[in-house]
Amino acid sequence: MAAITIRKIDDSLKTRLRISAAQRGCSMEEEARRILREAPATPAAETDLGTRLHQRVLEVSGGAELAPPARSQPRAAPAFGDDEP
């Protein structure tokens, strides 16, 4: 088995790890191993930001889909030239 030493851990992070371990009834070391085992299994963000935002809005809104706003053609650009008074 390999060993790893992690230095300079923030005190609040260590406290959260200790509390999480206590809630699971295991040591901080075992809790850290569990977190490290699960971390690579978490899928990386493979979608773009807009898609992720859309999915998040659906999650918090309970899945409500809103109709997109009505679109119209843009106005024609003004003609600046000699033929206009």
VMD Tcl script that builds the backbone (N, CA, C; Angstrom):
set m [mol new atoms 255]
animate dup $m
set s [atomselect $m all]
$s set {name element resname resid chain x y z} {
  {N N MET 1 A 0.829 -1.178 0.000}
  {CA C MET 1 A 0.000 0.000 0.000}
  {C C MET 1 A 0.878 1.249 0.000}
  {N N ALA 2 A 0.439 2.240 -0.727}
  {CA C ALA 2 A 1.158 3.509 -0.791}
  {C C ALA 2 A 0.726 4.400 0.370}
  {N N ALA 3 A 1.559 5.340 0.706}
  {CA C ALA 3 A 1.251 6.307 1.758}
  {C C ALA 3 A 1.357 7.702 1.167}
  {N N ILE 4 A 0.585 8.615 1.730}
  {CA C ILE 4 A 0.603 9.997 1.259}
  {C C ILE 4 A 0.535 10.915 2.472}
  {N N THR 5 A 1.278 11.995 2.426}
  {CA C THR 5 A 1.251 13.002 3.480}
  {C C THR 5 A 0.759 14.298 2.852}
  {N N ILE 6 A -0.213 14.911 3.483}
  {CA C ILE 6 A -0.751 16.172 2.969}
  {C C ILE 6 A -0.491 17.240 4.024}
  {N N ARG 7 A 0.256 18.243 3.647}
  {CA C ARG 7 A 0.600 19.319 4.568}
  {C C ARG 7 A -0.231 20.556 4.264}
  {N N LYS 8 A -0.233 21.460 5.214}
  {CA C LYS 8 A -0.862 22.786 5.084}
  {C C LYS 8 A -2.360 22.687 4.790}
  {N N ILE 9 A -3.045 21.853 5.540}
  {CA C ILE 9 A -4.506 21.762 5.423}
  {C C ILE 9 A -5.115 22.825 6.329}
  {N N ASP 10 A -6.050 23.567 5.803}
  {CA C ASP 10 A -6.732 24.607 6.551}
  {C C ASP 10 A -7.430 23.993 7.769}
  {N N ASP 11 A -7.408 24.700 8.891}
  {CA C ASP 11 A -8.025 24.190 10.124}
  {C C ASP 11 A -9.511 23.890 9.945}
  {N N SER 12 A -10.215 24.735 9.191}
  {CA C SER 12 A -11.654 24.500 8.995}
  {C C SER 12 A -11.894 23.241 8.162}
  {N N LEU 13 A -11.012 22.958 7.210}
  {CA C LEU 13 A -11.138 21.740 6.421}
  {C C LEU 13 A -10.915 20.508 7.300}
  {N N LYS 14 A -9.915 20.580 8.161}
  {CA C LYS 14 A -9.646 19.466 9.070}
  {C C LYS 14 A -10.836 19.238 10.007}
  {N N THR 15 A -11.429 20.317 10.480}
  {CA C THR 15 A -12.597 20.196 11.354}
  {C C THR 15 A -13.754 19.547 10.625}
  {N N ARG 16 A -13.991 19.963 9.378}
  {CA C ARG 16 A -15.084 19.362 8.597}
  {C C ARG 16 A -14.826 17.891 8.335}
  {N N LEU 17 A -13.575 17.536 8.073}
  {CA C LEU 17 A -13.215 16.136 7.864}
  {C C LEU 17 A -13.440 15.327 9.142}
  {N N ARG 18 A -13.066 15.889 10.283}
  {CA C ARG 18 A -13.249 15.209 11.563}
  {C C ARG 18 A -14.732 14.989 11.847}
  {N N ILE 19 A -15.557 15.998 11.589}
  {CA C ILE 19 A -17.000 15.880 11.822}
  {C C ILE 19 A -17.611 14.852 10.873}
  {N N SER 20 A -17.221 14.908 9.606}
  {CA C SER 20 A -17.731 13.944 8.628}
  {C C SER 20 A -17.358 12.524 9.026}
  {N N ALA 21 A -16.132 12.342 9.484}
  {CA C ALA 21 A -15.686 11.008 9.915}
  {C C ALA 21 A -16.484 10.542 11.122}
  {N N ALA 22 A -16.714 11.434 12.078}
  {CA C ALA 22 A -17.477 11.069 13.271}
  {C C ALA 22 A -18.906 10.679 12.912}
  {N N GLN 23 A -19.505 11.393 11.966}
  {CA C GLN 23 A -20.871 11.070 11.549}
  {C C GLN 23 A -20.944 9.697 10.891}
  {N N ARG 24 A -19.885 9.280 10.240}
  {CA C ARG 24 A -19.849 7.970 9.585}
  {C C ARG 24 A -19.300 6.881 10.515}
  {N N GLY 25 A -18.819 7.295 11.691}
  {CA C GLY 25 A -18.299 6.332 12.640}
  {C C GLY 25 A -16.961 5.747 12.231}
  {N N CYS 26 A -16.120 6.563 11.615}
  {CA C CYS 26 A -14.801 6.073 11.206}
  {C C CYS 26 A -13.750 7.115 11.551}
  {N N SER 27 A -12.497 6.768 11.326}
  {CA C SER 27 A -11.401 7.685 11.615}
  {C C SER 27 A -11.298 8.746 10.514}
  {N N MET 28 A -10.591 9.827 10.832}
  {CA C MET 28 A -10.358 10.856 9.814}
  {C C MET 28 A -9.572 10.270 8.648}
  {N N GLU 29 A -8.653 9.393 8.936}
  {CA C GLU 29 A -7.850 8.773 7.891}
  {C C GLU 29 A -8.727 7.950 6.948}
  {N N GLU 30 A -9.649 7.169 7.512}
  {CA C GLU 30 A -10.554 6.366 6.678}
  {C C GLU 30 A -11.484 7.271 5.867}
  {N N GLU 31 A -11.938 8.343 6.483}
  {CA C GLU 31 A -12.808 9.291 5.772}
  {C C GLU 31 A -12.055 9.919 4.601}
  {N N ALA 32 A -10.798 10.287 4.809}
  {CA C ALA 32 A -9.990 10.850 3.726}
  {C C ALA 32 A -9.802 9.828 2.610}
  {N N ARG 33 A -9.580 8.554 2.969}
  {CA C ARG 33 A -9.442 7.507 1.944}
  {C C ARG 33 A -10.737 7.366 1.152}
  {N N ARG 34 A -11.878 7.410 1.838}
  {CA C ARG 34 A -13.168 7.283 1.157}
  {C C ARG 34 A -13.344 8.429 0.154}
  {N N ILE 35 A -13.040 9.639 0.583}
  {CA C ILE 35 A -13.181 10.807 -0.297}
  {C C ILE 35 A -12.258 10.678 -1.502}
  {N N LEU 36 A -11.026 10.253 -1.264}
  {CA C LEU 36 A -10.076 10.105 -2.371}
  {C C LEU 36 A -10.489 8.987 -3.327}
  {N N ARG 37 A -11.081 7.913 -2.808}
  {CA C ARG 37 A -11.557 6.831 -3.686}
  {C C ARG 37 A -12.696 7.306 -4.579}
  {N N GLU 38 A -13.592 8.114 -4.019}
  {CA C GLU 38 A -14.772 8.560 -4.767}
  {C C GLU 38 A -14.475 9.710 -5.724}
  {N N ALA 39 A -13.468 10.503 -5.447}
  {CA C ALA 39 A -13.197 11.698 -6.252}
  {C C ALA 39 A -12.966 11.390 -7.729}
  {N N PRO 40 A -12.118 10.429 -8.094}
  {CA C PRO 40 A -11.917 10.163 -9.525}
  {C C PRO 40 A -13.163 9.602 -10.207}
  {N N ALA 41 A -14.075 9.025 -9.444}
  {CA C ALA 41 A -15.288 8.466 -10.034}
  {C C ALA 41 A -16.294 9.553 -10.394}
  {N N THR 42 A -16.127 10.749 -9.838}
  {CA C THR 42 A -17.029 11.850 -10.139}
  {C C THR 42 A -16.773 12.306 -11.571}
  {N N PRO 43 A -17.809 12.330 -12.417}
  {CA C PRO 43 A -17.577 12.713 -13.815}
  {C C PRO 43 A -17.140 14.166 -13.941}
  {N N ALA 44 A -16.203 14.388 -14.815}
  {CA C ALA 44 A -15.739 15.746 -15.086}
  {C C ALA 44 A -16.815 16.488 -15.875}
  {N N ALA 45 A -16.776 17.789 -15.802}
  {CA C ALA 45 A -17.746 18.601 -16.530}
  {C C ALA 45 A -17.503 18.438 -18.026}
  {N N GLU 46 A -18.389 17.700 -18.683}
  {CA C GLU 46 A -18.233 17.453 -20.110}
  {C C GLU 46 A -19.170 18.325 -20.938}
  {N N THR 47 A -19.951 19.128 -20.270}
  {CA C THR 47 A -20.884 19.986 -20.986}
  {C C THR 47 A -20.441 21.430 -20.847}
  {N N ASP 48 A -20.933 22.251 -21.736}
  {CA C ASP 48 A -20.559 23.646 -21.680}
  {C C ASP 48 A -21.310 24.370 -20.565}
  {N N LEU 49 A -20.900 25.576 -20.286}
  {CA C LEU 49 A -21.448 26.344 -19.175}
  {C C LEU 49 A -22.946 26.581 -19.325}
  {N N GLY 50 A -23.395 26.927 -20.516}
  {CA C GLY 50 A -24.816 27.189 -20.731}
  {C C GLY 50 A -25.674 25.979 -20.417}
  {N N THR 51 A -25.232 24.806 -20.844}
  {CA C THR 51 A -25.974 23.575 -20.571}
  {C C THR 51 A -25.989 23.276 -19.087}
  {N N ARG 52 A -24.859 23.468 -18.409}
  {CA C ARG 52 A -24.810 23.218 -16.969}
  {C C ARG 52 A -25.701 24.182 -16.209}
  {N N LEU 53 A -25.721 25.457 -16.616}
  {CA C LEU 53 A -26.610 26.431 -15.980}
  {C C LEU 53 A -28.068 26.044 -16.190}
  {N N HIS 54 A -28.412 25.639 -17.396}
  {CA C HIS 54 A -29.776 25.218 -17.695}
  {C C HIS 54 A -30.173 24.043 -16.820}
  {N N GLN 55 A -29.293 23.055 -16.687}
  {CA C GLN 55 A -29.587 21.899 -15.843}
  {C C GLN 55 A -29.761 22.307 -14.391}
  {N N ARG 56 A -28.943 23.240 -13.927}
  {CA C ARG 56 A -29.042 23.690 -12.531}
  {C C ARG 56 A -30.356 24.421 -12.296}
  {N N VAL 57 A -30.770 25.264 -13.237}
  {CA C VAL 57 A -32.038 25.976 -13.098}
  {C C VAL 57 A -33.192 24.977 -13.061}
  {N N LEU 58 A -33.122 23.951 -13.895}
  {CA C LEU 58 A -34.160 22.920 -13.867}
  {C C LEU 58 A -34.202 22.220 -12.513}
  {N N GLU 59 A -33.049 21.965 -11.917}
  {CA C GLU 59 A -33.000 21.312 -10.613}
  {C C GLU 59 A -33.659 22.164 -9.541}
  {N N VAL 60 A -33.317 23.449 -9.482}
  {CA C VAL 60 A -33.839 24.300 -8.413}
  {C C VAL 60 A -35.278 24.728 -8.656}
  {N N SER 61 A -35.726 24.701 -9.901}
  {CA C SER 61 A -37.100 25.118 -10.197}
  {C C SER 61 A -38.065 23.948 -10.212}
  {N N GLY 62 A -37.566 22.766 -9.952}
  {CA C GLY 62 A -38.447 21.602 -9.967}
  {C C GLY 62 A -38.737 21.115 -11.370}
  {N N GLY 63 A -37.936 21.493 -12.347}
  {CA C GLY 63 A -38.102 21.001 -13.701}
  {C C GLY 63 A -38.985 21.867 -14.579}
  {N N ALA 64 A -39.302 23.069 -14.121}
  {CA C ALA 64 A -40.169 23.943 -14.910}
  {C C ALA 64 A -39.431 24.416 -16.160}
  {N N GLU 65 A -40.028 24.187 -17.306}
  {CA C GLU 65 A -39.472 24.666 -18.569}
  {C C GLU 65 A -40.189 25.964 -18.932}
  {N N LEU 66 A -39.463 26.999 -19.206}
  {CA C LEU 66 A -40.056 28.269 -19.603}
  {C C LEU 66 A -39.941 28.418 -21.110}
  {N N ALA 67 A -40.986 28.965 -21.702}
  {CA C ALA 67 A -40.967 29.194 -23.146}
  {C C ALA 67 A -39.983 30.318 -23.453}
  {N N PRO 68 A -39.228 30.192 -24.529}
  {CA C PRO 68 A -38.310 31.278 -24.877}
  {C C PRO 68 A -39.098 32.513 -25.305}
  {N N PRO 69 A -38.540 33.693 -25.134}
  {CA C PRO 69 A -39.259 34.903 -25.516}
  {C C PRO 69 A -39.470 34.958 -27.026}
  {N N ALA 70 A -40.536 35.639 -27.430}
  {CA C ALA 70 A -40.827 35.789 -28.859}
  {C C ALA 70 A -39.728 36.618 -29.505}
  {N N ARG 71 A -39.331 36.210 -30.661}
  {CA C ARG 71 A -38.277 36.917 -31.393}
  {C C ARG 71 A -38.874 37.575 -32.630}
  {N N SER 72 A -38.312 38.688 -33.023}
  {CA C SER 72 A -38.750 39.352 -34.246}
  {C C SER 72 A -37.502 39.733 -35.037}
  {N N GLN 73 A -37.713 40.065 -36.293}
  {CA C GLN 73 A -36.596 40.467 -37.142}
  {C C GLN 73 A -36.111 41.847 -36.697}
  {N N PRO 74 A -34.823 42.076 -36.713}
  {CA C PRO 74 A -34.317 43.393 -36.328}
  {C C PRO 74 A -34.724 44.442 -37.365}
  {N N ARG 75 A -34.774 45.677 -36.918}
  {CA C ARG 75 A -35.091 46.773 -37.839}
  {C C ARG 75 A -34.008 46.899 -38.891}
  {N N ALA 76 A -34.402 47.399 -40.024}
  {CA C ALA 76 A -33.418 47.647 -41.082}
  {C C ALA 76 A -32.528 48.816 -40.658}
  {N N ALA 77 A -31.294 48.736 -41.018}
  {CA C ALA 77 A -30.360 49.814 -40.687}
  {C C ALA 77 A -30.709 51.064 -41.465}
  {N N PRO 78 A -30.544 52.233 -40.863}
  {CA C PRO 78 A -30.850 53.477 -41.602}
  {C C PRO 78 A -29.875 53.648 -42.756}
  {N N ALA 79 A -30.387 54.233 -43.826}
  {CA C ALA 79 A -29.551 54.492 -44.997}
  {C C ALA 79 A -29.049 55.928 -44.918}
  {N N PHE 80 A -27.774 56.096 -44.898}
  {CA C PHE 80 A -27.181 57.420 -44.894}
  {C C PHE 80 A -26.530 57.619 -46.252}
  {N N GLY 81 A -27.045 58.556 -46.960}
  {CA C GLY 81 A -26.470 58.770 -48.281}
  {C C GLY 81 A -26.975 60.068 -48.873}
  {N N ASP 82 A -26.649 60.261 -50.161}
  {CA C ASP 82 A -27.007 61.501 -50.859}
  {C C ASP 82 A -28.458 61.511 -51.268}
  {N N ASP 83 A -29.134 60.362 -51.439}
  {CA C ASP 83 A -30.502 60.381 -51.937}
  {C C ASP 83 A -31.516 60.713 -50.855}
  {N N GLU 84 A -31.143 60.902 -49.647}
  {CA C GLU 84 A -32.105 61.216 -48.578}
  {C C GLU 84 A -32.001 62.697 -48.265}
  {N N PRO 85 A -33.139 63.323 -47.978}
  {CA C PRO 85 A -33.107 64.781 -47.672}
  {C C PRO 85 A -32.559 65.081 -46.316}
}
mol reanalyze $m
mol bondsrecalc $m
mol representation Tube
mol addrep $m
